[in-house]
């Protein structure tokens, strides 16, 4: 996910929004990582 915003800007995504990966009977939704966090951490919803 590429954003024009600076790394210090807030990124607010509702439940279910982000990059979705189906993992069998689980689903991972990545909210922020790499570009959004300057490659420091990631935030995901499982």
Secondary structure, 3 states (H helix, E strand, C coil): CCCCCCCCCCCCCCCCCCEEEEECCEEEEEEECHHHHCCCCCEEEC
